Amino acid sequence: MYSFDHTWPYEKVMGDIYLHQCPYCCEENVLTGMKERDFEKAKEEIKTILIMPCCHQKMTIIKADDDYFWTTEALRAAK
């Protein structure tokens, strides 16, 4: 099981997936190009790749809940 530092918050607005901030380059209000079918795969806990449009970094999502993407890498600094 991954810890909370392997999560990143997202918002779904009218079918589009937004991140308040990119975990890699810190760009704000990032509209991802995530397709609905990929989002549904993530909700079903099927590993999904998301390429960030701002910096082209690859985020590997292992699952999505109603608020967070759970990823294979730590995206938050451990405290």
The first five atom37 places (N, CA, C, CB, O) and aatype in JSON, in Angstrom:
{
  "aatype": [12, 18, 15, 13, 3, 8, 16, 17, 14, 18, 6, 11, 19, 12, 7, 3, 9, 18, 10, 8, 5, 4, 14, 18, 4, 4, 6, 6, 2, 19, 10, 16, 7, 12, 11, 6, 1, 3, 13, 6, 11, 0, 11, 6, 6, 9, 11, 16, 9, 10, 9, 12, 14, 4, 4, 8, 5, 11, 12, 16, 9, 9, 11, 0, 3, 3, 3, 18, 13, 17, 16, 16, 6, 0, 10, 1, 0, 0, 11],
  "atom_mask": [
    [1, 1, 1, 1, 1],
    [1, 1, 1, 1, 1],
    [1, 1, 1, 1, 1],
    [1, 1, 1, 1, 1],
    [1, 1, 1, 1, 1],
    [1, 1, 1, 1, 1],
    [1, 1, 1, 1, 1],
    [1, 1, 1, 1, 1],
    [1, 1, 1, 1, 1],
    [1, 1, 1, 1, 1],
    [1, 1, 1, 1, 1],
    [1, 1, 1, 1, 1],
    [1, 1, 1, 1, 1],
    [1, 1, 1, 1, 1],
    [1, 1, 1, 0, 1],
    [1, 1, 1, 1, 1],
    [1, 1, 1, 1, 1],
    [1, 1, 1, 1, 1],
    [1, 1, 1, 1, 1],
    [1, 1, 1, 1, 1],
    [1, 1, 1, 1, 1],
    [1, 1, 1, 1, 1],
    [1, 1, 1, 1, 1],
    [1, 1, 1, 1, 1],
    [1, 1, 1, 1, 1],
    [1, 1, 1, 1, 1],
    [1, 1, 1, 1, 1],
    [1, 1, 1, 1, 1],
    [1, 1, 1, 1, 1],
    [1, 1, 1, 1, 1],
    [1, 1, 1, 1, 1],
    [1, 1, 1, 1, 1],
    [1, 1, 1, 0, 1],
    [1, 1, 1, 1, 1],
    [1, 1, 1, 1, 1],
    [1, 1, 1, 1, 1],
    [1, 1, 1, 1, 1],
    [1, 1, 1, 1, 1],
    [1, 1, 1, 1, 1],
    [1, 1, 1, 1, 1],
    [1, 1, 1, 1, 1],
    [1, 1, 1, 1, 1],
    [1, 1, 1, 1, 1],
    [1, 1, 1, 1, 1],
    [1, 1, 1, 1, 1],
    [1, 1, 1, 1, 1],
    [1, 1, 1, 1, 1],
    [1, 1, 1, 1, 1],
    [1, 1, 1, 1, 1],
    [1, 1, 1, 1, 1],
    [1, 1, 1, 1, 1],
    [1, 1, 1, 1, 1],
    [1, 1, 1, 1, 1],
    [1, 1, 1, 1, 1],
    [1, 1, 1, 1, 1],
    [1, 1, 1, 1, 1],
    [1, 1, 1, 1, 1],
    [1, 1, 1, 1, 1],
    [1, 1, 1, 1, 1],
    [1, 1, 1, 1, 1],
    [1, 1, 1, 1, 1],
    [1, 1, 1, 1, 1],
    [1, 1, 1, 1, 1],
    [1, 1, 1, 1, 1],
    [1, 1, 1, 1, 1],
    [1, 1, 1, 1, 1],
    [1, 1, 1, 1, 1],
    [1, 1, 1, 1, 1],
    [1, 1, 1, 1, 1],
    [1, 1, 1, 1, 1],
    [1, 1, 1, 1, 1],
    [1, 1, 1, 1, 1],
    [1, 1, 1, 1, 1],
    [1, 1, 1, 1, 1],
    [1, 1, 1, 1, 1],
    [1, 1, 1, 1, 1],
    [1, 1, 1, 1, 1],
    [1, 1, 1, 1, 1],
    [1, 1, 1, 1, 1]
  ],
  "atom_positions": [
    [[0.84, -1.19, 0.0], [0.0, 0.0, 0.0], [0.88, 1.24, 0.0], [-0.95, 0.01, 1.21], [1.85, 1.32, 0.74]],
    [[0.53, 2.19, -0.82], [1.28, 3.43, -0.92], [0.81, 4.41, 0.14], [1.13, 4.04, -2.32], [-0.34, 4.36, 0.58]],
    [[1.7, 5.29, 0.55], [1.36, 6.28, 1.56], [0.82, 7.55, 0.89], [2.58, 6.6, 2.45], [0.82, 7.68, -0.33]],
    [[0.37, 8.48, 1.72], [-0.27, 9.7, 1.22], [0.69, 10.55, 0.39], [-0.81, 10.52, 2.38], [0.24, 11.36, -0.42]],
    [[2.0, 10.39, 0.56], [2.93, 11.18, -0.25], [2.96, 10.71, -1.71], [4.33, 11.1, 0.34], [3.6, 11.34, -2.55]],
    [[2.26, 9.6, -2.0], [2.11, 9.1, -3.37], [0.79, 9.56, -4.01], [2.19, 7.58, -3.39], [0.32, 8.94, -4.96]],
    [[0.21, 10.63, -3.49], [-1.06, 11.12, -4.03], [-0.9, 12.53, -4.58], [-2.15, 11.1, -2.95], [0.02, 13.26, -4.23]],
    [[-1.84, 12.88, -5.47], [-1.91, 14.26, -5.97], [-3.37, 14.6, -6.2], [-1.07, 14.44, -7.28], [-4.09, 13.82, -6.84]],
    [[-3.84, 15.75, -5.69], [-5.25, 16.11, -5.85], [-5.58, 16.54, -7.28], [-5.62, 17.22, -4.88], [-4.76, 17.11, -7.99]],
    [[-6.81, 16.26, -7.66], [-7.31, 16.67, -8.97], [-8.74, 17.15, -8.8], [-7.22, 15.51, -10.01], [-9.37, 16.91, -7.77]],
    [[-9.23, 17.83, -9.82], [-10.64, 18.2, -9.86], [-11.19, 17.87, -11.23], [-10.84, 19.71, -9.53], [-10.51, 18.05, -12.24]],
    [[-12.41, 17.38, -11.26], [-13.09, 17.1, -12.51], [-14.17, 18.16, -12.68], [-13.7, 15.65, -12.53], [-15.08, 18.27, -11.86]],
    [[-14.06, 18.94, -13.76], [-15.0, 20.02, -14.04], [-15.54, 19.82, -15.45], [-14.31, 21.42, -13.89], [-14.81, 19.93, -16.44]],
    [[-16.83, 19.52, -15.53], [-17.5, 19.32, -16.82], [-16.75, 18.34, -17.72], [-17.66, 20.67, -17.53], [-16.61, 18.57, -18.92]],
    [[-16.27, 17.26, -17.13], [-15.6, 16.22, -17.9], [-14.1, 16.41, -18.08], [0.0, 0.0, 0.0], [-13.42, 15.49, -18.54]],
    [[-13.57, 17.58, -17.73], [-12.15, 17.85, -17.85], [-11.47, 17.64, -16.5], [-11.9, 19.29, -18.36], [-12.04, 17.92, -15.45]],
    [[-10.24, 17.13, -16.55], [-9.47, 16.89, -15.33], [-8.44, 18.01, -15.2], [-8.78, 15.48, -15.36], [-7.64, 18.25, -16.1]],
    [[-8.47, 18.68, -14.05], [-7.55, 19.77, -13.73], [-6.71, 19.42, -12.52], [-8.32, 21.08, -13.48], [-7.16, 18.72, -11.61]],
    [[-5.46, 19.9, -12.51], [-4.61, 19.87, -11.33], [-4.39, 21.31, -10.91], [-3.25, 19.13, -11.61], [-4.12, 22.17, -11.74]],
    [[-4.5, 21.57, -9.61], [-4.26, 22.94, -9.13], [-2.82, 23.35, -9.4], [-4.57, 23.06, -7.63], [-2.52, 24.52, -9.65]],
    [[-1.92, 22.35, -9.34], [-0.51, 22.61, -9.58], [0.15, 21.33, -10.08], [0.19, 23.13, -8.3], [-0.17, 20.24, -9.59]],
    [[1.05, 21.45, -11.03], [1.8, 20.3, -11.52], [2.82, 19.89, -10.46], [2.51, 20.63, -12.88], [3.54, 20.74, -9.95]],
    [[2.89, 18.61, -10.11], [3.85, 18.17, -9.09], [5.3, 18.2, -9.57], [3.51, 16.78, -8.64], [6.21, 18.08, -8.76]],
    [[5.51, 18.37, -10.85], [6.86, 18.33, -11.41], [7.44, 19.72, -11.67], [6.86, 17.54, -12.69], [8.58, 20.0, -11.28]],
    [[6.67, 20.58, -12.33], [7.21, 21.9, -12.69], [6.53, 23.06, -11.95], [7.08, 22.12, -14.19], [6.92, 24.21, -12.1]],
    [[5.52, 22.75, -11.16], [4.78, 23.72, -10.33], [3.92, 24.7, -11.13], [5.76, 24.5, -9.51], [3.48, 25.72, -10.6]],
    [[3.66, 24.39, -12.4], [2.72, 25.18, -13.19], [1.35, 25.11, -12.5], [2.63, 24.67, -14.68], [0.95, 24.06, -12.0]],
    [[0.63, 26.22, -12.47], [-0.66, 26.27, -11.79], [-1.81, 26.09, -12.78], [-0.82, 27.58, -11.05], [-1.69, 26.41, -13.96]],
    [[-2.93, 25.56, -12.26], [-4.17, 25.36, -13.02], [-3.93, 24.62, -14.34], [-4.83, 26.71, -13.31], [-4.15, 25.16, -15.42]],
    [[-3.47, 23.4, -14.22], [-3.11, 22.59, -15.39], [-4.33, 21.8, -15.87], [-1.93, 21.63, -15.06], [-4.89, 21.0, -15.12]],
    [[-4.71, 22.04, -17.1], [-5.75, 21.24, -17.75], [-5.07, 20.04, -18.38], [-6.56, 22.09, -18.83], [-4.29, 20.2, -19.32]],
    [[-5.35, 18.86, -17.88], [-4.72, 17.66, -18.42], [-5.46, 17.25, -19.69], [-4.7, 16.51, -17.38], [-6.59, 17.68, -19.93]],
    [[-4.83, 16.43, -20.46], [-5.48, 15.9, -21.65], [-6.08, 14.53, -21.39], [0.0, 0.0, 0.0], [-6.28, 13.76, -22.33]],
    [[-6.36, 14.21, -20.14], [-6.85, 12.88, -19.78], [-8.23, 12.63, -20.38], [-6.91, 12.73, -18.26], [-9.17, 13.41, -20.19]],
    [[-8.33, 11.55, -21.1], [-9.59, 11.14, -21.72], [-10.49, 10.49, -20.67], [-9.34, 10.16, -22.89], [-10.01, 9.96, -19.67]],
    [[-11.78, 10.53, -20.89], [-12.76, 9.93, -19.97], [-12.5, 8.45, -19.78], [-14.2, 10.14, -20.49], [-12.6, 7.95, -18.66]],
    [[-12.16, 7.73, -20.84], [-11.91, 6.28, -20.72], [-10.69, 6.01, -19.84], [-11.69, 5.66, -22.12], [-10.68, 5.03, -19.1]],
    [[-9.66, 6.86, -19.92], [-8.48, 6.7, -19.06], [-8.82, 7.02, -17.61], [-7.34, 7.59, -19.54], [-8.33, 6.35, -16.69]],
    [[-9.65, 8.04, -17.41], [-10.08, 8.38, -16.05], [-10.86, 7.22, -15.44], [-10.94, 9.66, -16.05], [-10.66, 6.88, -14.28]],
    [[-11.74, 6.61, -16.2], [-12.52, 5.48, -15.71], [-11.62, 4.28, -15.39], [-13.58, 5.08, -16.73], [-11.87, 3.56, -14.42]],
    [[-10.59, 4.06, -16.21], [-9.63, 2.99, -15.92], [-8.96, 3.23, -14.58], [-8.57, 2.88, -17.04], [-8.81, 2.31, -13.77]],
    [[-8.54, 4.48, -14.34], [-7.89, 4.82, -13.08], [-8.85, 4.6, -11.9], [-7.41, 6.28, -13.1], [-8.44, 4.11, -10.84]],
    [[-10.13, 4.94, -12.08], [-11.12, 4.71, -11.02], [-11.3, 3.22, -10.74], [-12.47, 5.34, -11.42], [-11.64, 2.83, -9.62]],
    [[-11.08, 2.38, -11.76], [-11.19, 0.92, -11.62], [-9.88, 0.29, -11.16], [-11.63, 0.29, -12.94], [-9.74, -0.93, -11.16]],
    [[-8.91, 1.13, -10.77], [-7.59, 0.71, -10.3], [-6.79, -0.02, -11.37], [-7.74, -0.18, -9.09], [-6.06, -0.98, -11.08]],
    [[-6.92, 0.44, -12.6], [-6.1, -0.04, -13.71], [-5.03, 1.02, -13.95], [-6.97, -0.3, -15.02], [-5.34, 2.2, -14.12]],
    [[-3.76, 0.59, -13.96], [-2.64, 1.51, -14.11], [-2.81, 2.35, -15.37], [-1.3, 0.74, -14.14], [-3.05, 1.82, -16.46]],
    [[-2.69, 3.67, -15.21], [-2.93, 4.63, -16.28], [-1.77, 5.64, -16.32], [-4.3, 5.36, -16.09], [-1.31, 6.1, -15.28]],
    [[-1.33, 5.97, -17.52], [-0.26, 6.95, -17.69], [-0.87, 8.31, -18.03], [0.74, 6.5, -18.79], [-1.76, 8.4, -18.88]],
    [[-0.38, 9.35, -17.37], [-0.8, 10.72, -17.67], [0.45, 11.53, -17.98], [-1.61, 11.35, -16.47], [1.32, 11.68, -17.12]],
    [[0.54, 12.04, -19.19], [1.64, 12.92, -19.58], [1.21, 14.35, -19.3], [2.03, 12.73, -21.1], [0.2, 14.82, -19.81]],
    [[2.0, 15.03, -18.48], [1.65, 16.39, -18.1], [1.88, 17.32, -19.3], [2.49, 16.85, -16.87], [2.97, 17.32, -19.87]],
    [[0.88, 18.12, -19.68], [1.01, 18.97, -20.86], [1.99, 20.13, -20.66], [-0.33, 19.52, -21.23], [2.5, 20.67, -21.64]],
    [[2.25, 20.5, -19.43], [3.1, 21.65, -19.15], [4.6, 21.32, -19.25], [2.79, 22.2, -17.77], [5.38, 22.14, -19.73]],
    [[5.0, 20.14, -18.8], [6.43, 19.81, -18.75], [6.75, 18.45, -19.36], [6.9, 19.85, -17.32], [7.92, 18.05, -19.42]],
    [[5.72, 17.73, -19.8], [5.86, 16.43, -20.46], [6.39, 15.32, -19.55], [6.77, 16.56, -21.64], [6.89, 14.31, -20.04]],
    [[6.29, 15.5, -18.25], [6.65, 14.44, -17.31], [5.54, 13.39, -17.31], [6.87, 15.02, -15.88], [4.38, 13.69, -17.59]],
    [[5.92, 12.16, -16.99], [4.97, 11.05, -16.99], [4.56, 10.71, -15.56], [5.58, 9.8, -17.69], [5.41, 10.42, -14.72]],
    [[3.27, 10.75, -15.3], [2.72, 10.34, -14.0], [2.04, 8.99, -14.22], [1.7, 11.41, -13.43], [1.17, 8.85, -15.08]],
    [[2.43, 8.0, -13.43], [1.8, 6.68, -13.5], [0.79, 6.58, -12.37], [2.86, 5.53, -13.42], [1.16, 6.54, -11.19]],
    [[-0.48, 6.55, -12.73], [-1.58, 6.52, -11.76], [-1.98, 5.06, -11.55], [-2.8, 7.38, -12.25], [-2.28, 4.34, -12.51]],
    [[-1.98, 4.63, -10.27], [-2.39, 3.25, -10.0], [-3.87, 3.16, -9.62], [-1.54, 2.67, -8.89], [-4.5, 2.11, -9.76]],
    [[-4.42, 4.28, -9.14], [-5.85, 4.34, -8.89], [-6.26, 5.79, -8.67], [-6.25, 3.47, -7.67], [-5.42, 6.65, -8.4]],
    [[-7.54, 6.04, -8.79], [-8.09, 7.37, -8.53], [-9.29, 7.21, -7.61], [-8.5, 8.09, -9.86], [-10.14, 6.35, -7.83]],
    [[-9.34, 8.04, -6.59], [-10.55, 8.09, -5.77], [-11.27, 9.39, -6.13], [-10.22, 8.0, -4.22], [-10.98, 9.98, -7.18]],
    [[-12.17, 9.85, -5.3], [-12.95, 11.04, -5.66], [-12.16, 12.34, -5.58], [-14.15, 11.13, -4.76], [-12.61, 13.37, -6.08]],
    [[-10.98, 12.3, -4.94], [-10.21, 13.52, -4.74], [-8.76, 13.45, -5.2], [-10.24, 13.88, -3.32], [-8.16, 14.47, -5.53]],
    [[-8.19, 12.25, -5.22], [-6.76, 12.11, -5.45], [-6.43, 11.04, -6.48], [-6.06, 11.78, -4.15], [-7.15, 10.05, -6.64]],
    [[-5.31, 11.3, -7.2], [-4.66, 10.25, -7.97], [-3.64, 9.6, -7.05], [-3.99, 10.81, -9.29], [-2.88, 10.31, -6.38]],
    [[-3.6, 8.28, -7.01], [-2.59, 7.53, -6.26], [-1.58, 7.06, -7.3], [-3.22, 6.31, -5.46], [-1.94, 6.42, -8.28]],
    [[-0.31, 7.38, -7.08], [0.71, 7.15, -8.09], [1.8, 6.19, -7.61], [1.33, 8.46, -8.49], [1.84, 5.81, -6.44]],
    [[2.67, 5.8, -8.53], [3.76, 4.88, -8.21], [4.96, 5.6, -7.61], [4.19, 4.13, -9.45], [5.9, 4.94, -7.17]],
    [[4.94, 6.92, -7.58], [6.07, 7.68, -7.04], [5.61, 8.69, -6.01], [6.83, 8.39, -8.17], [4.46, 9.14, -6.02]],
    [[6.51, 9.02, -5.12], [6.2, 10.03, -4.11], [6.19, 11.4, -4.78], [7.23, 10.0, -2.94], [7.18, 11.8, -5.4]],
    [[5.09, 12.09, -4.66], [4.95, 13.42, -5.26], [4.99, 14.54, -4.22], [3.64, 13.5, -6.03], [5.11, 15.72, -4.57]],
    [[4.91, 14.17, -2.98], [4.96, 15.15, -1.88], [6.2, 14.89, -1.05], [3.68, 15.08, -1.0], [6.65, 13.75, -0.93]],
    [[6.74, 15.92, -0.47], [7.91, 15.76, 0.38], [7.5, 15.08, 1.68], [8.59, 17.13, 0.68], [6.52, 15.46, 2.31]],
    [[8.25, 14.07, 2.05], [8.0, 13.38, 3.34], [8.41, 14.31, 4.48], [8.77, 12.02, 3.42], [9.46, 14.95, 4.43]],
    [[7.57, 14.36, 5.5], [7.86, 15.24, 6.64], [8.17, 14.45, 7.86], [6.7, 16.17, 6.91], [8.44, 15.02, 8.92]]
  ]
}
